[in-house]
């Protein structure tokens, strides 16, 4: 089932999410719905707070990036095959020289900004069977993971831009929260009287 994506301005996006256990109600269904919602919105990642659930869970599927011919064949293959569910993740390390990339977010439609992030990460997480993994990722995969990890920490990519950029974005972000934006996927706007489906 496709769930509406929660728009900028909803308090759930600014809350630090809580850890879950294997007994979490309907977890399998939640994950399936999140994948369906992410693909329905043409996203490469989706965190539980973005569908209104303040739990430490996010998904990543970087396959859409694999069409970009600026990447080597090897990188394209890696991006094409990377699909992962992260439960109760803990960022252990972020290293290397920060690099800039133009990021967007399903909760903040039609806004893209350059964001600096470290290129290499080490993360501990549980998979859908609650088996623990510790892995290192780099490049674009690391970036998507960092972006989604921020969501469960209550941080949005717009929090990482300069204060001047924040001021310039203020009106746009306010309009998004009111539903004054055009999107081709289901969204829930916190400051709008009408709900879009």
TIVONU-170595 format. One line per 4 residues: number of its first residue (from 0); for each residue x, y, z of N, C-alpha, C. Coordinates in nm, 3 decimals, always signed. Example, Ala and Ser with C-alpha at 12.3 -4.5 7.8 and 13.67 -1.06 7.14 Angstrom:
0> +1.319:-0.569:+0.780:+1.230:-0.450:+0.780:+1.320:-0.330:+0.780 | +1.285:-0.225:+0.708:+1.367:-0.106:+0.714:+1.290:+0.003:+0.787
***
This chain:
0> +0.084:-0.119:+0.000:+0.000:+0.000:+0.000:+0.088:+0.125:+0.000 | +0.057:+0.218:-0.090:+0.135:+0.342:-0.096:+0.089:+0.437:+0.014 | +0.184:+0.478:+0.097:+0.155:+0.569:+0.208:+0.185:+0.712:+0.165 | +0.112:+0.810:+0.219:+0.147:+0.948:+0.184:+0.279:+0.989:+0.248
4> +0.359:+1.062:+0.174:+0.486:+1.113:+0.226:+0.456:+1.239:+0.307 | +0.511:+1.243:+0.428:+0.491:+1.357:+0.518:+0.575:+1.475:+0.469 | +0.513:+1.591:+0.456:+0.582:+1.709:+0.404:+0.654:+1.788:+0.513 | +0.749:+1.868:+0.467:+0.822:+1.961:+0.551:+0.725:+2.036:+0.644
8> +0.766:+2.052:+0.769:+0.683:+2.126:+0.864:+0.613:+2.036:+0.963 | +0.606:+1.905:+0.931:+0.544:+1.811:+1.025:+0.643:+1.782:+1.138 | +0.599:+1.793:+1.264:+0.691:+1.771:+1.378:+0.762:+1.635:+1.376 | +0.701:+1.532:+1.315:+0.763:+1.399:+1.313:+0.899:+1.402:+1.243
12> +0.918:+1.496:+1.151:+1.044:+1.504:+1.077:+1.157:+1.566:+1.160 | +1.122:+1.628:+1.272:+1.224:+1.692:+1.355:+1.251:+1.616:+1.485 | +1.189:+1.499:+1.497:+1.203:+1.419:+1.620:+1.309:+1.311:+1.600 | +1.385:+1.282:+1.707:+1.477:+1.169:+1.700:+1.394:+1.042:+1.717
16> +1.403:+0.953:+1.619:+1.320:+0.832:+1.620:+1.368:+0.730:+1.723 | +1.278:+0.640:+1.761:+1.311:+0.541:+1.865:+1.344:+0.404:+1.804 | +1.425:+0.329:+1.878:+1.462:+0.194:+1.834:+1.342:+0.101:+1.841 | +1.345:-0.004:+1.760:+1.235:-0.100:+1.760:+1.287:-0.241:+1.786
20> +1.196:-0.332:+1.819:+1.231:-0.472:+1.844:+1.164:-0.557:+1.735 | +1.203:-0.685:+1.726:+1.140:-0.772:+1.626:+0.988:-0.784:+1.647 | +0.941:-0.752:+1.768:+0.797:-0.762:+1.798:+0.719:-0.639:+1.753 | +0.786:-0.543:+1.691:+0.716:-0.420:+1.651:+0.595:-0.456:+1.565
24> +0.477:-0.403:+1.598:+0.355:-0.443:+1.526:+0.362:-0.415:+1.376 | +0.323:-0.516:+1.298:+0.312:-0.504:+1.151:+0.440:-0.460:+1.081 | +0.556:-0.494:+1.138:+0.682:-0.444:+1.082:+0.702:-0.487:+0.936 | +0.673:-0.612:+0.909:+0.691:-0.663:+0.771:+0.606:-0.581:+0.673
28> +0.483:-0.552:+0.713:+0.391:-0.475:+0.629:+0.439:-0.330:+0.615 | +0.490:-0.274:+0.724:+0.540:-0.137:+0.722:+0.653:-0.126:+0.619 | +0.748:-0.223:+0.625:+0.863:-0.222:+0.532:+0.814:-0.236:+0.387 | +0.721:-0.329:+0.365:+0.668:-0.350:+0.228:+0.600:-0.222:+0.178
32> +0.521:-0.158:+0.265:+0.452:-0.034:+0.228:+0.552:+0.079:+0.199 | +0.659:+0.081:+0.278:+0.760:+0.186:+0.258:+0.831:+0.169:+0.124 | +0.864:+0.045:+0.088:+0.927:+0.021:-0.044:+0.831:+0.065:-0.155 | +0.706:+0.026:-0.142:+0.607:+0.060:-0.244:+0.591:+0.213:-0.255
36> +0.592:+0.280:-0.140:+0.578:+0.426:-0.137:+0.700:+0.494:-0.197 | +0.819:+0.441:-0.166:+0.943:+0.498:-0.219:+0.946:+0.486:-0.371 | +0.915:+0.365:-0.422:+0.916:+0.346:-0.567:+0.807:+0.429:-0.635 | +0.692:+0.441:-0.567:+0.582:+0.520:-0.622:+0.617:+0.667:-0.636
40> +0.712:+0.714:-0.553:+0.754:+0.854:-0.556:+0.889:+0.871:-0.627 | +0.939:+0.761:-0.687:+1.067:+0.762:-0.759:+1.183:+0.806:-0.671 | +1.181:+0.758:-0.545:+1.289:+0.792:-0.452:+1.397:+0.685:-0.451 | +1.514:+0.721:-0.394:+1.623:+0.624:-0.377:+1.642:+0.588:-0.231
44> +1.565:+0.653:-0.145:+1.571:+0.624:-0.002:+1.444:+0.675:+0.063 | +1.407:+0.612:+0.174:+1.289:+0.657:+0.249:+1.306:+0.617:+0.395 | +1.285:+0.712:+0.484:+1.295:+0.685:+0.627:+1.155:+0.682:+0.687 | +1.138:+0.601:+0.793:+1.007:+0.585:+0.856:+0.942:+0.718:+0.895
48> +1.017:+0.817:+0.949:+0.951:+0.944:+0.982:+0.883:+1.010:+0.862 | +0.931:+0.980:+0.742:+0.872:+1.039:+0.622:+0.735:+0.982:+0.589 | +0.699:+0.871:+0.656:+0.562:+0.819:+0.642:+0.490:+0.830:+0.777 | +0.543:+0.919:+0.863:+0.476:+0.950:+0.989:+0.508:+0.858:+1.105
52> +0.611:+0.771:+1.089:+0.646:+0.676:+1.196:+0.780:+0.713:+1.256 | +0.780:+0.748:+1.384:+0.904:+0.791:+1.448:+0.981:+0.670:+1.501 | +1.024:+0.584:+1.408:+1.102:+0.465:+1.445:+1.231:+0.462:+1.362 | +1.334:+0.395:+1.418:+1.466:+0.394:+1.353:+1.471:+0.287:+1.243
56> +1.419:+0.327:+1.129:+1.410:+0.238:+1.014:+1.418:+0.321:+0.887 | +1.503:+0.279:+0.793:+1.500:+0.341:+0.662:+1.543:+0.242:+0.555 | +1.508:+0.274:+0.431:+1.540:+0.187:+0.317:+1.621:+0.266:+0.216 | +1.704:+0.193:+0.143:+1.782:+0.255:+0.035:+1.781:+0.162:-0.085
60> +1.758:+0.218:-0.203:+1.774:+0.144:-0.329:+1.830:+0.243:-0.430 | +1.959:+0.231:-0.459:+2.026:+0.331:-0.544:+2.019:+0.297:-0.693 | +1.941:+0.197:-0.731:+1.933:+0.157:-0.873:+1.906:+0.273:-0.969 | +1.816:+0.370:-0.936:+1.792:+0.480:-1.031:+1.918:+0.558:-1.069
64> +2.018:+0.564:-0.979:+2.141:+0.636:-1.009:+2.229:+0.561:-1.110 | +2.203:+0.432:-1.130:+2.291:+0.351:-1.214:+2.281:+0.388:-1.362 | +2.180:+0.467:-1.400:+2.167:+0.511:-1.540:+2.259:+0.628:-1.572 | +2.316:+0.688:-1.468:+2.400:+0.806:-1.488:+2.533:+0.765:-1.550
68> +2.557:+0.812:-1.672:+2.677:+0.768:-1.744:+2.805:+0.834:-1.697 | +2.794:+0.926:-1.600:+2.917:+0.987:-1.549:+2.988:+0.891:-1.452 | +2.920:+0.781:-1.414:+2.983:+0.681:-1.328:+3.045:+0.571:-1.413 | +3.151:+0.508:-1.359:+3.214:+0.398:-1.430:+3.118:+0.279:-1.435
72> +3.147:+0.184:-1.523:+3.063:+0.065:-1.536:+3.054:-0.008:-1.402 | +3.167:-0.012:-1.333:+3.173:-0.079:-1.202:+3.082:-0.008:-1.100 | +3.090:+0.126:-1.097:+3.006:+0.205:-1.005:+2.858:+0.188:-1.040 | +2.829:+0.189:-1.171:+2.690:+0.172:-1.215:+2.636:+0.037:-1.168
76> +2.717:-0.068:-1.180:+2.675:-0.202:-1.137:+2.650:-0.205:-0.986 | +2.738:-0.139:-0.912:+2.725:-0.133:-0.766:+2.597:-0.060:-0.725 | +2.572:+0.055:-0.790:+2.452:+0.134:-0.760:+2.326:+0.056:-0.799 | +2.332:-0.014:-0.911:+2.218:-0.088:-0.962:+2.176:-0.201:-0.868
80> +2.274:-0.260:-0.798:+2.242:-0.378:-0.717:+2.228:-0.347:-0.568 | +2.241:-0.217:-0.530:+2.236:-0.186:-0.387:+2.094:-0.157:-0.340 | +2.042:-0.249:-0.260:+1.909:-0.234:-0.201:+1.918:-0.288:-0.059 | +1.883:-0.207:+0.040:+1.903:-0.248:+0.178:+1.799:-0.187:+0.271
84> +1.761:-0.265:+0.372:+1.674:-0.215:+0.479:+1.761:-0.200:+0.604 | +1.757:-0.082:+0.664:+1.837:-0.053:+0.784:+1.744:-0.036:+0.903 | +1.760:-0.122:+1.003:+1.681:-0.113:+1.125:+1.776:-0.082:+1.242 | +1.737:+0.012:+1.327:+1.816:+0.055:+1.444:+1.962:+0.083:+1.409
88> +1.986:+0.159:+1.300:+2.126:+0.184:+1.263:+2.198:+0.277:+1.360 | +2.330:+0.257:+1.369:+2.416:+0.346:+1.450:+2.532:+0.386:+1.360 | +2.550:+0.515:+1.338:+2.662:+0.563:+1.258:+2.787:+0.554:+1.344 | +2.883:+0.472:+1.304:+3.004:+0.452:+1.384:+3.114:+0.549:+1.344
92> +3.120:+0.582:+1.214:+3.227:+0.670:+1.168:+3.192:+0.733:+1.035 | +3.233:+0.858:+1.017:+3.222:+0.926:+0.888:+3.360:+0.986:+0.864 | +3.421:+0.953:+0.750:+3.559:+0.997:+0.729:+3.584:+1.043:+0.587 | +3.703:+1.108:+0.570:+3.743:+1.158:+0.439:+3.713:+1.306:+0.424
96> +3.747:+1.359:+0.307:+3.728:+1.501:+0.280:+3.586:+1.525:+0.228 | +3.516:+1.618:+0.291:+3.376:+1.644:+0.253:+3.364:+1.676:+0.105 | +3.256:+1.626:+0.044:+3.229:+1.658:-0.097:+3.085:+1.702:-0.111 | +3.063:+1.781:-0.212:+2.933:+1.843:-0.232:+2.852:+1.767:-0.336
100> +2.721:+1.759:-0.313:+2.631:+1.691:-0.407:+2.496:+1.758:-0.396 | +2.428:+1.768:-0.508:+2.298:+1.832:-0.513:+2.190:+1.734:-0.463 | +2.140:+1.757:-0.341:+2.045:+1.664:-0.279:+1.902:+1.717:-0.286 | +1.809:+1.623:-0.287:+1.668:+1.655:-0.278:+1.606:+1.560:-0.177
104> +1.478:+1.575:-0.151:+1.411:+1.492:-0.050:+1.263:+1.482:-0.083 | +1.208:+1.363:-0.070:+1.066:+1.342:-0.100:+0.975:+1.427:-0.010 | +1.021:+1.458:+0.111:+0.941:+1.539:+0.203:+0.950:+1.689:+0.172 | +1.046:+1.725:+0.086:+1.068:+1.866:+0.050:+1.070:+1.874:-0.103
108> +0.955:+1.852:-0.168:+0.954:+1.845:-0.314:+0.996:+1.976:-0.382 | +1.061:+1.960:-0.498:+1.101:+2.074:-0.583:+1.204:+2.166:-0.519 | +1.277:+2.115:-0.421:+1.388:+2.191:-0.361:+1.512:+2.102:-0.370 | +1.619:+2.157:-0.426:+1.746:+2.084:-0.431:+1.855:+2.180:-0.389
112> +1.950:+2.131:-0.309:+2.060:+2.216:-0.265:+2.189:+2.134:-0.256 | +2.300:+2.204:-0.270:+2.431:+2.140:-0.254:+2.453:+2.114:-0.104 | +2.489:+1.990:-0.073:+2.512:+1.951:+0.067:+2.649:+1.885:+0.078 | +2.725:+1.925:+0.179:+2.857:+1.864:+0.203:+2.842:+1.744:+0.295
116> +2.904:+1.633:+0.256:+2.907:+1.515:+0.343:+3.042:+1.446:+0.326 | +3.079:+1.369:+0.427:+3.203:+1.290:+0.419:+3.179:+1.172:+0.324 | +3.283:+1.128:+0.253:+3.264:+1.025:+0.150:+3.254:+0.881:+0.200 | +3.306:+0.854:+0.321:+3.310:+0.715:+0.368:+3.243:+0.704:+0.504
120> +3.161:+0.601:+0.520:+3.094:+0.580:+0.650:+3.111:+0.436:+0.696 | +3.100:+0.421:+0.826:+3.095:+0.287:+0.886:+2.968:+0.286:+0.970 | +2.881:+0.188:+0.945:+2.751:+0.186:+1.011:+2.718:+0.047:+1.063 | +2.655:+0.043:+1.179:+2.606:-0.083:+1.235:+2.454:-0.079:+1.223
124> +2.394:-0.187:+1.178:+2.248:-0.189:+1.162:+2.196:-0.332:+1.168 | +2.066:-0.345:+1.178:+2.003:-0.477:+1.172:+1.924:-0.486:+1.043 | +1.921:-0.607:+0.986:+1.842:-0.627:+0.864:+1.700:-0.668:+0.903 | +1.621:-0.708:+0.803:+1.480:-0.740:+0.829:+1.463:-0.860:+0.922
128> +1.567:-0.943:+0.935:+1.562:-1.057:+1.028:+1.627:-1.023:+1.162 | +1.659:-0.896:+1.181:+1.723:-0.845:+1.302:+1.862:-0.905:+1.324 | +1.927:-0.941:+1.214:+2.067:-0.985:+1.219:+2.152:-0.859:+1.211 | +2.254:-0.849:+1.299:+2.337:-0.728:+1.305:+2.451:-0.733:+1.205
132> +2.473:-0.621:+1.137:+2.583:-0.607:+1.041:+2.661:-0.481:+1.074 | +2.792:-0.484:+1.049:+2.874:-0.363:+1.054:+2.941:-0.353:+0.918 | +2.913:-0.245:+0.846:+2.965:-0.232:+0.709:+3.017:-0.093:+0.681 | +3.108:-0.087:+0.583:+3.158:+0.043:+0.536:+3.103:+0.067:+0.397
136> +3.065:+0.193:+0.370:+3.017:+0.231:+0.238:+3.083:+0.361:+0.199 | +3.093:+0.385:+0.067:+3.148:+0.514:+0.025:+3.072:+0.568:-0.096 | +3.111:+0.690:-0.133:+3.052:+0.753:-0.251:+2.903:+0.781:-0.235 | +2.832:+0.760:-0.346:+2.690:+0.794:-0.350:+2.606:+0.708:-0.255
140> +2.643:+0.581:-0.240:+2.569:+0.492:-0.149:+2.581:+0.546:-0.006 | +2.704:+0.584:+0.032:+2.725:+0.641:+0.166:+2.642:+0.766:+0.185 | +2.636:+0.849:+0.080:+2.560:+0.974:+0.089:+2.411:+0.949:+0.110 | +2.354:+0.856:+0.034:+2.211:+0.827:+0.050:+2.184:+0.774:+0.191
144> +2.273:+0.688:+0.241:+2.258:+0.635:+0.377:+2.264:+0.750:+0.479 | +2.360:+0.842:+0.461:+2.372:+0.955:+0.554:+2.246:+1.042:+0.553 | +2.192:+1.064:+0.433:+2.070:+1.146:+0.420:+1.954:+1.080:+0.496 | +1.938:+0.949:+0.476:+1.828:+0.878:+0.544:+1.853:+0.867:+0.694
148> +1.978:+0.846:+0.732:+2.014:+0.839:+0.874:+1.979:+0.971:+0.943 | +2.007:+1.082:+0.876:+1.970:+1.213:+0.931:+1.821:+1.219:+0.964 | +1.738:+1.160:+0.876:+1.593:+1.162:+0.900:+1.557:+1.100:+1.034 | +1.620:+0.988:+1.070:+1.584:+0.924:+1.198:+1.645:+0.997:+1.317
152> +1.734:+1.093:+1.287:+1.791:+1.178:+1.392:+1.715:+1.311:+1.401 | +1.612:+1.327:+1.314:+1.535:+1.451:+1.315:+1.602:+1.566:+1.240 | +1.691:+1.530:+1.145:+1.766:+1.631:+1.069:+1.727:+1.623:+0.921 | +1.704:+1.739:+0.859:+1.672:+1.744:+0.716:+1.789:+1.803:+0.640
156> +1.797:+1.773:+0.511:+1.913:+1.824:+0.435:+1.916:+1.977:+0.432 | +1.799:+2.040:+0.444:+1.794:+2.187:+0.446:+1.855:+2.244:+0.574 | +1.870:+2.160:+0.678:+1.936:+2.204:+0.802:+2.087:+2.218:+0.780 | +2.137:+2.158:+0.671:+2.282:+2.154:+0.649:+2.331:+2.261:+0.552
160> +2.239:+2.346:+0.503:+2.282:+2.452:+0.411:+2.314:+2.579:+0.490 | +2.379:+2.675:+0.425:+2.421:+2.798:+0.494:+2.299:+2.877:+0.543 | +2.323:+2.965:+0.640:+2.212:+3.043:+0.695:+2.151:+3.134:+0.589 | +2.232:+3.180:+0.493:+2.180:+3.262:+0.384:+2.084:+3.178:+0.299
164> +2.127:+3.057:+0.263:+2.043:+2.966:+0.184:+1.913:+2.936:+0.260 | +1.924:+2.916:+0.391:+1.804:+2.888:+0.473:+1.704:+3.003:+0.462 | +1.757:+3.126:+0.468:+1.668:+3.243:+0.459:+1.602:+3.249:+0.321 | +1.679:+3.218:+0.217:+1.625:+3.221:+0.080:+1.519:+3.112:+0.059
168> +1.534:+3.002:+0.131:+1.440:+2.888:+0.115:+1.314:+2.902:+0.200 | +1.315:+2.994:+0.296:+1.208:+3.002:+0.395:+1.068:+3.004:+0.334 | +1.046:+3.091:+0.236:+0.914:+3.103:+0.172:+0.872:+2.974:+0.103 | +0.969:+2.915:+0.031:+0.942:+2.790:-0.042:+0.902:+2.679:+0.056
172> +0.977:+2.669:+0.166:+0.950:+2.564:+0.266:+0.815:+2.585:+0.332 | +0.782:+2.712:+0.358:+0.652:+2.744:+0.418:+0.540:+2.702:+0.324 | +0.557:+2.729:+0.193:+0.457:+2.690:+0.094:+0.441:+2.538:+0.087 | +0.554:+2.466:+0.097:+0.548:+2.319:+0.093:+0.463:+2.269:+0.210
176> +0.487:+2.325:+0.329:+0.413:+2.279:+0.448:+0.262:+2.304:+0.433 | +0.227:+2.404:+0.350:+0.084:+2.436:+0.328:+0.026:+2.361:+0.209 | +0.111:+2.285:+0.140:+0.062:+2.210:+0.023:+0.063:+2.293:-0.104 | +0.130:+2.409:-0.100:+0.137:+2.494:-0.221:+0.259:+2.454:-0.303
180> +0.254:+2.334:-0.357:+0.363:+2.280:-0.439:+0.303:+2.173:-0.529 | +0.372:+2.145:-0.637:+0.316:+2.045:-0.728:+0.395:+1.915:-0.716 | +0.325:+1.806:-0.683:+0.389:+1.675:-0.668:+0.307:+1.569:-0.741 | +0.377:+1.465:-0.787:+0.303:+1.359:-0.856:+0.301:+1.229:-0.774
184> +0.309:+1.244:-0.641:+0.292:+1.131:-0.550:+0.212:+1.178:-0.429 | +0.159:+1.083:-0.354:+0.074:+1.118:-0.239:+0.156:+1.185:-0.129 | +0.102:+1.294:-0.076:+0.170:+1.364:+0.033:+0.070:+1.405:+0.139 | +0.122:+1.427:+0.259:+0.042:+1.478:+0.370:+0.106:+1.608:+0.415
188> +0.033:+1.718:+0.402:+0.088:+1.850:+0.433:+0.040:+1.894:+0.571 | +0.132:+1.928:+0.663:+0.092:+1.959:+0.801:+0.008:+2.084:+0.816 | +0.029:+2.185:+0.728:-0.041:+2.311:+0.745:-0.143:+2.337:+0.635 | -0.197:+2.229:+0.580:-0.295:+2.243:+0.474:-0.428:+2.189:+0.522
192> -0.535:+2.254:+0.482:-0.667:+2.204:+0.522:-0.710:+2.090:+0.430 | -0.655:+2.091:+0.307:-0.694:+1.983:+0.214:-0.586:+1.875:+0.209 | -0.628:+1.751:+0.200:-0.534:+1.639:+0.190:-0.528:+1.596:+0.044 | -0.407:+1.574:-0.005:-0.395:+1.530:-0.144:-0.370:+1.380:-0.149
196> -0.426:+1.316:-0.250:-0.400:+1.172:-0.266:-0.356:+1.146:-0.408
***
